[in-house]
Amino acid sequence: MAELAYMEINGLLYPDIKIDDEELLNDLGKYGELRLKYLYEHKPKVYSELLIMGKLAQHCTEISKVAFERSEQIQLAYLEAHSISTEDFWERM
């Protein structure tokens, strides 16, 4: 188990938690932001654990990359299965 440093404010001890990858948290992208919000609202224990261990930004960044790649694959597969003919393209508009 990780040992934490504490700071005293008005007679109360608070854990001294700093976010190392704050720049990554500010630039997560759509899917990283959605993952961060999901963890915060629905999985607070996992959120806290990742935050304390300093892996929250890395986790959300990885999720963002994987989700973006998967959405690209889905879009390409859809376009291959449903090709748009150039002859009636303007009729569809």
N, CA, C and O atoms as a Tinker XYZ file with bonds, in Angstrom:
   372  protein
     1  N      0.839000   -1.168000    0.000000    73     2
     2  CA     0.000000    0.000000    0.000000    64     1     3
     3  C      0.891000    1.240000    0.000000    63     2     4     5
     4  O      1.927000    1.264000    0.664000    81     3
     5  N      0.493000    2.249000   -0.731000    73     3     6
     6  CA     1.285000    3.467000   -0.856000    64     5     7
     7  C      1.147000    4.332000    0.391000    63     6     8     9
     8  O      0.060000    4.474000    0.951000    81     7
     9  N      2.268000    4.905000    0.812000    73     7    10
    10  CA     2.243000    5.817000    1.941000    64     9    11
    11  C      2.072000    7.231000    1.413000    63    10    12    13
    12  O      2.680000    7.612000    0.413000    81    11
    13  N      1.243000    7.998000    2.091000    73    11    14
    14  CA     0.954000    9.352000    1.650000    64    13    15
    15  C      1.526000   10.358000    2.638000    63    14    16    17
    16  O      1.620000   10.100000    3.838000    81    15
    17  N      1.900000   11.497000    2.104000    73    15    18
    18  CA     2.299000   12.618000    2.949000    64    17    19
    19  C      1.045000   13.429000    3.259000    63    18    20    21
    20  O      0.145000   13.536000    2.426000    81    19
    21  N      0.992000   13.990000    4.439000    73    19    22
    22  CA    -0.173000   14.760000    4.855000    64    21    23
    23  C      0.233000   16.183000    5.193000    63    22    24    25
    24  O      1.360000   16.434000    5.622000    81    23
    25  N     -0.700000   17.117000    4.997000    73    23    26
    26  CA    -0.480000   18.494000    5.408000    64    25    27
    27  C     -1.593000   18.872000    6.383000    63    26    28    29
    28  O     -2.729000   18.414000    6.257000    81    27
    29  N     -1.247000   19.717000    7.356000    73    27    30
    30  CA    -2.210000   20.106000    8.376000    64    29    31
    31  C     -2.783000   21.479000    8.050000    63    30    32    33
    32  O     -2.050000   22.445000    7.841000    81    31
    33  N     -4.109000   21.542000    8.012000    73    31    34
    34  CA    -4.805000   22.808000    7.784000    64    33    35
    35  C     -5.883000   22.925000    8.857000    63    34    36    37
    36  O     -6.793000   22.098000    8.923000    81    35
    37  N     -5.778000   23.938000    9.684000    73    35    38
    38  CA    -6.736000   24.187000   10.768000    64    37    39
    39  C     -6.921000   22.972000   11.676000    63    38    40    41
    40  O     -8.040000   22.677000   12.096000    81    39
    41  N     -5.854000   22.282000   11.972000    73    39    42
    42  CA    -5.905000   21.146000   12.878000    64    41    43
    43  C     -6.351000   19.847000   12.237000    63    42    44    45
    44  O     -6.440000   18.830000   12.924000    81    43
    45  N     -6.634000   19.847000   10.938000    73    43    46
    46  CA    -7.035000   18.624000   10.233000    64    45    47
    47  C     -5.936000   18.207000    9.269000    63    46    48    49
    48  O     -5.276000   19.051000    8.662000    81    47
    49  N     -5.742000   16.895000    9.134000    73    47    50
    50  CA    -4.748000   16.368000    8.213000    64    49    51
    51  C     -5.405000   16.028000    6.881000    63    50    52    53
    52  O     -6.404000   15.311000    6.834000    81    51
    53  N     -4.832000   16.554000    5.796000    73    51    54
    54  CA    -5.307000   16.284000    4.439000    64    53    55
    55  C     -4.182000   15.615000    3.661000    63    54    56    57
    56  O     -3.022000   16.006000    3.789000    81    55
    57  N     -4.519000   14.602000    2.846000    73    55    58
    58  CA    -3.464000   13.984000    2.036000    64    57    59
    59  C     -2.915000   14.990000    1.030000    63    58    60    61
    60  O     -3.664000   15.749000    0.415000    81    59
    61  N     -1.605000   14.981000    0.879000    73    59    62
    62  CA    -0.936000   15.896000   -0.044000    64    61    63
    63  C     -0.859000   15.213000   -1.410000    63    62    64    65
    64  O      0.133000   14.563000   -1.738000    81    63
    65  N     -1.916000   15.370000   -2.190000    73    63    66
    66  CA    -2.020000   14.720000   -3.497000    64    65    67
    67  C     -1.784000   15.755000   -4.582000    63    66    68    69
    68  O     -2.427000   16.805000   -4.612000    81    67
    69  N     -0.856000   15.444000   -5.467000    73    67    70
    70  CA    -0.581000   16.321000   -6.601000    64    69    71
    71  C     -0.740000   15.512000   -7.873000    63    70    72    73
    72  O     -0.364000   14.341000   -7.933000    81    71
    73  N     -1.295000   16.142000   -8.874000    73    71    74
    74  CA    -1.470000   15.477000  -10.165000    64    73    75
    75  C     -0.229000   15.751000  -11.001000    63    74    76    77
    76  O      0.041000   16.893000  -11.370000    81    75
    77  N      0.529000   14.686000  -11.298000    73    75    78
    78  CA     1.764000   14.842000  -12.057000    64    77    79
    79  C      1.507000   15.142000  -13.527000    63    78    80    81
    80  O      2.223000   15.938000  -14.135000    81    79
    81  N      0.507000   14.520000  -14.090000    73    79    82
    82  CA     0.230000   14.643000  -15.523000    64    81    83
    83  C     -0.942000   15.586000  -15.777000    63    82    84    85
    84  O     -1.856000   15.257000  -16.532000    81    83
    85  N     -0.912000   16.745000  -15.152000    73    83    86
    86  CA    -2.034000   17.684000  -15.287000    64    85    87
    87  C     -2.207000   18.144000  -16.729000    63    86    88    89
    88  O     -3.329000   18.408000  -17.161000    81    87
    89  N     -1.107000   18.243000  -17.484000    73    87    90
    90  CA    -1.211000   18.655000  -18.886000    64    89    91
    91  C     -1.984000   17.617000  -19.691000    63    90    92    93
    92  O     -2.765000   17.966000  -20.577000    81    91
    93  N     -1.763000   16.333000  -19.379000    73    91    94
    94  CA    -2.492000   15.278000  -20.088000    64    93    95
    95  C     -3.984000   15.330000  -19.765000    63    94    96    97
    96  O     -4.818000   15.097000  -20.640000    81    95
    97  N     -4.317000   15.633000  -18.523000    73    95    98
    98  CA    -5.726000   15.720000  -18.152000    64    97    99
    99  C     -6.431000   16.873000  -18.850000    63    98   100   101
   100  O     -7.637000   16.808000  -19.090000    81    99
   101  N     -5.691000   17.927000  -19.178000    73    99   102
   102  CA    -6.289000   19.067000  -19.863000    64   101   103
   103  C     -6.464000   18.821000  -21.351000    63   102   104   105
   104  O     -7.186000   19.566000  -22.013000    81   103
   105  N     -5.818000   17.786000  -21.896000    73   103   106
   106  CA    -5.859000   17.517000  -23.332000    64   105   107
   107  C     -6.219000   16.056000  -23.590000    63   106   108   109
   108  O     -5.479000   15.344000  -24.269000    81   107
   109  N     -7.347000   15.610000  -23.053000    73   107   110
   110  CA    -7.723000   14.202000  -23.164000    64   109   111
   111  C     -8.456000   13.863000  -24.451000    63   110   112   113
   112  O     -8.336000   12.742000  -24.946000    81   111
   113  N     -9.186000   14.773000  -24.984000    73   111   114
   114  CA   -10.012000   14.466000  -26.141000    64   113   115
   115  C    -11.390000   14.004000  -25.694000    63   114   116   117
   116  O    -11.664000   13.883000  -24.499000    81   115
   117  N    -12.239000   13.751000  -26.657000    73   115   118
   118  CA   -13.640000   13.418000  -26.378000    64   117   119
   119  C    -13.782000   12.154000  -25.529000    63   118   120   121
   120  O    -14.453000   12.166000  -24.497000    81   119
   121  N    -13.155000   11.078000  -25.961000    73   119   122
   122  CA   -13.338000    9.798000  -25.295000    64   121   123
   123  C    -12.625000    9.748000  -23.950000    63   122   124   125
   124  O    -13.099000    9.082000  -23.030000    81   123
   125  N    -11.512000   10.429000  -23.820000    73   123   126
   126  CA   -10.822000   10.505000  -22.536000    64   125   127
   127  C    -11.638000   11.271000  -21.518000    63   126   128   129
   128  O    -11.704000   10.891000  -20.349000    81   127
   129  N    -12.267000   12.366000  -21.968000    73   127   130
   130  CA   -13.139000   13.146000  -21.079000    64   129   131
   131  C    -14.345000   12.316000  -20.638000    63   130   132   133
   132  O    -14.747000   12.367000  -19.476000    81   131
   133  N    -14.918000   11.554000  -21.568000    73   131   134
   134  CA   -16.056000   10.704000  -21.222000    64   133   135
   135  C    -15.663000    9.637000  -20.200000    63   134   136   137
   136  O    -16.425000    9.347000  -19.278000    81   135
   137  N    -14.468000    9.053000  -20.365000    73   135   138
   138  CA   -13.986000    8.046000  -19.416000    64   137   139
   139  C    -13.747000    8.661000  -18.042000    63   138   140   141
   140  O    -14.099000    8.071000  -17.020000    81   139
   141  N    -13.152000    9.836000  -18.024000    73   139   142
   142  CA   -12.885000   10.532000  -16.766000    64   141   143
   143  C    -14.202000   10.831000  -16.037000    63   142   144   145
   144  O    -14.305000   10.625000  -14.827000    81   143
   145  N    -15.191000   11.311000  -16.766000    73   143   146
   146  CA   -16.497000   11.613000  -16.176000    64   145   147
   147  C    -17.168000   10.340000  -15.667000    63   146   148   149
   148  O    -17.757000   10.337000  -14.586000    81   147
   149  N    -17.081000    9.262000  -16.443000    73   147   150
   150  CA   -17.679000    7.985000  -16.037000    64   149   151
   151  C    -17.042000    7.473000  -14.746000    63   150   152   153
   152  O    -17.742000    7.073000  -13.815000    81   151
   153  N    -15.720000    7.488000  -14.700000    73   151   154
   154  CA   -15.041000    7.017000  -13.493000    64   153   155
   155  C    -15.421000    7.859000  -12.287000    63   154   156   157
   156  O    -15.673000    7.323000  -11.208000    81   155
   157  N    -15.464000    9.162000  -12.461000    73   155   158
   158  CA   -15.771000   10.063000  -11.361000    64   157   159
   159  C    -17.187000    9.857000  -10.824000    63   158   160   161
   160  O    -17.408000    9.863000   -9.613000    81   159
   161  N    -18.148000    9.673000  -11.743000    73   159   162
   162  CA   -19.547000    9.570000  -11.337000    64   161   163
   163  C    -19.974000    8.158000  -10.939000    63   162   164   165
   164  O    -20.797000    7.999000  -10.038000    81   163
   165  N    -19.426000    7.123000  -11.600000    73   163   166
   166  CA   -19.926000    5.770000  -11.396000    64   165   167
   167  C    -18.939000    4.823000  -10.723000    63   166   168   169
   168  O    -19.354000    3.810000  -10.160000    81   167
   169  N    -17.671000    5.122000  -10.765000    73   167   170
   170  CA   -16.646000    4.264000  -10.159000    64   169   171
   171  C    -15.698000    5.114000   -9.299000    63   170   172   173
   172  O    -14.513000    5.221000   -9.615000    81   171
   173  N    -16.204000    5.716000   -8.223000    73   171   174
   174  CA   -15.370000    6.631000   -7.444000    64   173   175
   175  C    -14.157000    5.957000   -6.801000    63   174   176   177
   176  O    -13.123000    6.599000   -6.619000    81   175
   177  N    -14.270000    4.680000   -6.457000    73   175   178
   178  CA   -13.123000    3.980000   -5.861000    64   177   179
   179  C    -12.003000    3.808000   -6.879000    63   178   180   181
   180  O    -10.834000    4.023000   -6.561000    81   179
   181  N    -12.357000    3.425000   -8.093000    73   179   182
   182  CA   -11.352000    3.274000   -9.154000    64   181   183
   183  C    -10.750000    4.632000   -9.488000    63   182   184   185
   184  O     -9.539000    4.751000   -9.676000    81   183
   185  N    -11.600000    5.658000   -9.560000    73   183   186
   186  CA   -11.128000    7.017000   -9.828000    64   185   187
   187  C    -10.121000    7.454000   -8.774000    63   186   188   189
   188  O     -9.049000    7.960000   -9.107000    81   187
   189  N    -10.463000    7.258000   -7.503000    73   187   190
   190  CA    -9.571000    7.664000   -6.417000    64   189   191
   191  C     -8.268000    6.891000   -6.442000    63   190   192   193
   192  O     -7.197000    7.459000   -6.229000    81   191
   193  N     -8.357000    5.607000   -6.699000    73   191   194
   194  CA    -7.154000    4.772000   -6.742000    64   193   195
   195  C     -6.215000    5.220000   -7.864000    63   194   196   197
   196  O     -5.012000    5.367000   -7.651000    81   195
   197  N     -6.767000    5.434000   -9.047000    73   195   198
   198  CA    -5.946000    5.884000  -10.166000    64   197   199
   199  C     -5.347000    7.266000   -9.898000    63   198   200   201
   200  O     -4.202000    7.532000  -10.262000    81   199
   201  N     -6.119000    8.134000   -9.266000    73   199   202
   202  CA    -5.646000    9.474000   -8.949000    64   201   203
   203  C     -4.506000    9.424000   -7.940000    63   202   204   205
   204  O     -3.487000   10.092000   -8.116000    81   203
   205  N     -4.674000    8.641000   -6.892000    73   203   206
   206  CA    -3.649000    8.539000   -5.852000    64   205   207
   207  C     -2.377000    7.900000   -6.394000    63   206   208   209
   208  O     -1.272000    8.313000   -6.041000    81   207
   209  N     -2.528000    6.897000   -7.248000    73   207   210
   210  CA    -1.353000    6.217000   -7.807000    64   209   211
   211  C     -0.702000    7.011000   -8.937000    63   210   212   213
   212  O      0.375000    6.646000   -9.409000    81   211
   213  N     -1.343000    8.087000   -9.371000    73   211   214
   214  CA    -0.776000    8.918000  -10.428000    64   213   215
   215  C     -0.950000    8.351000  -11.819000    63   214   216   217
   216  O     -0.186000    8.678000  -12.727000    81   215
   217  N     -1.956000    7.496000  -11.996000    73   215   218
   218  CA    -2.165000    6.840000  -13.287000    64   217   219
   219  C     -3.465000    7.259000  -13.968000    63   218   220   221
   220  O     -3.826000    6.688000  -14.997000    81   219
   221  N     -4.171000    8.236000  -13.419000    73   219   222
   222  CA    -5.468000    8.638000  -13.975000    64   221   223
   223  C     -5.324000    9.226000  -15.368000    63   222   224   225
   224  O     -6.059000    8.843000  -16.278000    81   223
   225  N     -4.399000   10.141000  -15.548000    73   223   226
   226  CA    -4.210000   10.774000  -16.857000    64   225   227
   227  C     -3.747000    9.759000  -17.896000    63   226   228   229
   228  O     -4.212000    9.767000  -19.035000    81   227
   229  N     -2.832000    8.892000  -17.496000    73   227   230
   230  CA    -2.328000    7.869000  -18.415000    64   229   231
   231  C     -3.454000    6.927000  -18.830000    63   230   232   233
   232  O     -3.563000    6.572000  -20.004000    81   231
   233  N     -4.290000    6.520000  -17.878000    73   231   234
   234  CA    -5.405000    5.623000  -18.160000    64   233   235
   235  C     -6.393000    6.260000  -19.141000    63   234   236   237
   236  O     -6.793000    5.634000  -20.122000    81   235
   237  N     -6.780000    7.500000  -18.871000    73   235   238
   238  CA    -7.757000    8.186000  -19.730000    64   237   239
   239  C     -7.191000    8.472000  -21.114000    63   238   240   241
   240  O     -7.923000    8.424000  -22.103000    81   239
   241  N     -5.902000    8.768000  -21.198000    73   239   242
   242  CA    -5.259000    8.992000  -22.491000    64   241   243
   243  C     -5.249000    7.707000  -23.306000    63   242   244   245
   244  O     -5.505000    7.732000  -24.510000    81   243
   245  N     -4.956000    6.590000  -22.661000    73   243   246
   246  CA    -4.956000    5.298000  -23.356000    64   245   247
   247  C     -6.354000    4.940000  -23.848000    63   246   248   249
   248  O     -6.517000    4.476000  -24.977000    81   247
   249  N     -7.352000    5.151000  -23.013000    73   247   250
   250  CA    -8.738000    4.886000  -23.407000    64   249   251
   251  C     -9.118000    5.760000  -24.601000    63   250   252   253
   252  O     -9.785000    5.295000  -25.525000    81   251
   253  N     -8.697000    7.011000  -24.581000    73   251   254
   254  CA    -9.003000    7.938000  -25.667000    64   253   255
   255  C     -8.393000    7.460000  -26.987000    63   254   256   257
   256  O     -9.050000    7.493000  -28.027000    81   255
   257  N     -7.145000    7.020000  -26.939000    73   255   258
   258  CA    -6.482000    6.539000  -28.157000    64   257   259
   259  C     -7.165000    5.299000  -28.714000    63   258   260   261
   260  O     -7.421000    5.210000  -29.915000    81   259
   261  N     -7.458000    4.347000  -27.843000    73   259   262
   262  CA    -8.083000    3.093000  -28.280000    64   261   263
   263  C     -9.477000    3.358000  -28.848000    63   262   264   265
   264  O     -9.838000    2.804000  -29.886000    81   263
   265  N    -10.251000    4.192000  -28.181000    73   263   266
   266  CA   -11.608000    4.485000  -28.645000    64   265   267
   267  C    -11.587000    5.216000  -29.987000    63   266   268   269
   268  O    -12.409000    4.935000  -30.858000    81   267
   269  N    -10.653000    6.149000  -30.156000    73   267   270
   270  CA   -10.564000    6.864000  -31.425000    64   269   271
   271  C    -10.189000    5.913000  -32.560000    63   270   272   273
   272  O    -10.766000    5.983000  -33.645000    81   271
   273  N     -9.222000    5.022000  -32.312000    73   271   274
   274  CA    -8.826000    4.046000  -33.332000    64   273   275
   275  C     -9.990000    3.129000  -33.693000    63   274   276   277
   276  O    -10.205000    2.817000  -34.864000    81   275
   277  N    -10.739000    2.701000  -32.678000    73   275   278
   278  CA   -11.875000    1.825000  -32.922000    64   277   279
   279  C    -12.969000    2.525000  -33.721000    63   278   280   281
   280  O    -13.583000    1.914000  -34.597000    81   279
   281  N    -13.215000    3.787000  -33.431000    73   279   282
   282  CA   -14.236000    4.512000  -34.187000    64   281   283
   283  C    -13.813000    4.694000  -35.640000    63   282   284   285
   284  O    -14.648000    4.645000  -36.543000    81   283
   285  N    -12.521000    4.903000  -35.866000    73   283   286
   286  CA   -12.009000    4.987000  -37.236000    64   285   287
   287  C    -12.213000    3.664000  -37.970000    63   286   288   289
   288  O    -12.608000    3.659000  -39.136000    81   287
   289  N    -11.947000    2.540000  -37.296000    73   287   290
   290  CA   -12.132000    1.227000  -37.905000    64   289   291
   291  C    -13.601000    0.987000  -38.248000    63   290   292   293
   292  O    -13.915000    0.449000  -39.310000    81   291
   293  N    -14.485000    1.380000  -37.364000    73   291   294
   294  CA   -15.922000    1.194000  -37.601000    64   293   295
   295  C    -16.380000    2.028000  -38.796000    63   294   296   297
   296  O    -17.158000    1.558000  -39.627000    81   295
   297  N    -15.894000    3.268000  -38.878000    73   295   298
   298  CA   -16.268000    4.123000  -40.000000    64   297   299
   299  C    -15.755000    3.560000  -41.318000    63   298   300   301
   300  O    -16.481000    3.568000  -42.312000    81   299
   301  N    -14.526000    3.075000  -41.346000    73   299   302
   302  CA   -13.980000    2.489000  -42.576000    64   301   303
   303  C    -14.735000    1.230000  -42.978000    63   302   304   305
   304  O    -15.008000    1.017000  -44.159000    81   303
   305  N    -15.075000    0.393000  -41.995000    73   303   306
   306  CA   -15.830000   -0.828000  -42.298000    64   305   307
   307  C    -17.206000   -0.484000  -42.846000    63   306   308   309
   308  O    -17.695000   -1.147000  -43.761000    81   307
   309  N    -17.833000    0.547000  -42.294000    73   307   310
   310  CA   -19.152000    0.966000  -42.786000    64   309   311
   311  C    -19.053000    1.477000  -44.222000    63   310   312   313
   312  O    -19.885000    1.138000  -45.063000    81   311
   313  N    -18.049000    2.280000  -44.494000    73   311   314
   314  CA   -17.886000    2.813000  -45.852000    64   313   315
   315  C    -17.580000    1.716000  -46.865000    63   314   316   317
   316  O    -18.001000    1.801000  -48.019000    81   315
   317  N    -16.848000    0.683000  -46.437000    73   315   318
   318  CA   -16.576000   -0.432000  -47.342000    64   317   319
   319  C    -17.858000   -1.228000  -47.620000    63   318   320   321
   320  O    -18.087000   -1.667000  -48.747000    81   319
   321  N    -18.677000   -1.409000  -46.604000    73   319   322
   322  CA   -19.906000   -2.188000  -46.761000    64   321   323
   323  C    -20.995000   -1.412000  -47.491000    63   322   324   325
   324  O    -21.824000   -2.007000  -48.180000    81   323
   325  N    -20.999000   -0.094000  -47.348000    73   323   326
   326  CA   -22.032000    0.746000  -47.952000    64   325   327
   327  C    -21.370000    1.798000  -48.835000    63   326   328   329
   328  O    -21.345000    2.985000  -48.507000    81   327
   329  N    -20.845000    1.344000  -49.944000    73   327   330
   330  CA   -20.144000    2.282000  -50.814000    64   329   331
   331  C    -21.124000    3.279000  -51.424000    63   330   332   333
   332  O    -22.272000    2.950000  -51.726000    81   331
   333  N    -20.647000    4.479000  -51.592000    73   331   334
   334  CA   -21.460000    5.545000  -52.175000    64   333   335
   335  C    -21.090000    5.655000  -53.650000    63   334   336   337
   336  O    -19.934000    5.900000  -53.995000    81   335
   337  N    -22.073000    5.472000  -54.505000    73   335   338
   338  CA   -21.772000    5.604000  -55.927000    64   337   339
   339  C    -21.705000    7.086000  -56.269000    63   338   340   341
   340  O    -22.469000    7.896000  -55.743000    81   339
   341  N    -20.796000    7.417000  -57.141000    73   339   342
   342  CA   -20.614000    8.826000  -57.508000    64   341   343
   343  C    -21.687000    9.306000  -58.475000    63   342   344   345
   344  O    -21.874000   10.511000  -58.637000    81   343
   345  N    -22.393000    8.383000  -59.120000    73   343   346
   346  CA   -23.393000    8.771000  -60.111000    64   345   347
   347  C    -24.604000    9.454000  -59.470000    63   346   348   349
   348  O    -25.088000   10.460000  -59.990000    81   347
   349  N    -25.099000    8.921000  -58.348000    73   347   350
   350  CA   -26.293000    9.499000  -57.730000    64   349   351
   351  C    -25.975000   10.274000  -56.461000    63   350   352   353
   352  O    -26.861000   10.522000  -55.644000    81   351
   353  N    -24.735000   10.652000  -56.295000    73   351   354
   354  CA   -24.337000   11.399000  -55.096000    64   353   355
   355  C    -25.102000   12.694000  -54.945000    63   354   356   357
   356  O    -25.586000   13.003000  -53.856000    81   355
   357  N    -25.221000   13.456000  -56.014000    73   355   358
   358  CA   -25.898000   14.754000  -55.945000    64   357   359
   359  C    -27.406000   14.609000  -55.781000    63   358   360   361
   360  O    -28.061000   15.525000  -55.285000    81   359
   361  N    -27.960000   13.482000  -56.185000    73   359   362
   362  CA   -29.384000   13.246000  -55.987000    64   361   363
   363  C    -29.708000   13.013000  -54.515000    63   362   364   365
   364  O    -30.806000   13.338000  -54.061000    81   363
   365  N    -28.781000   12.462000  -53.783000    73   363   366
   366  CA   -28.987000   12.202000  -52.358000    64   365   367
   367  C    -28.922000   13.475000  -51.529000    63   366   368   369
   368  O    -29.464000   13.523000  -50.425000    81   367
   369  N    -28.274000   14.491000  -52.040000    73   367   370
   370  CA   -28.135000   15.742000  -51.296000    64   369   371
   371  C    -29.402000   16.459000  -51.303000    63   370   372
   372  O    -29.501000   17.543000  -50.729000    81   371
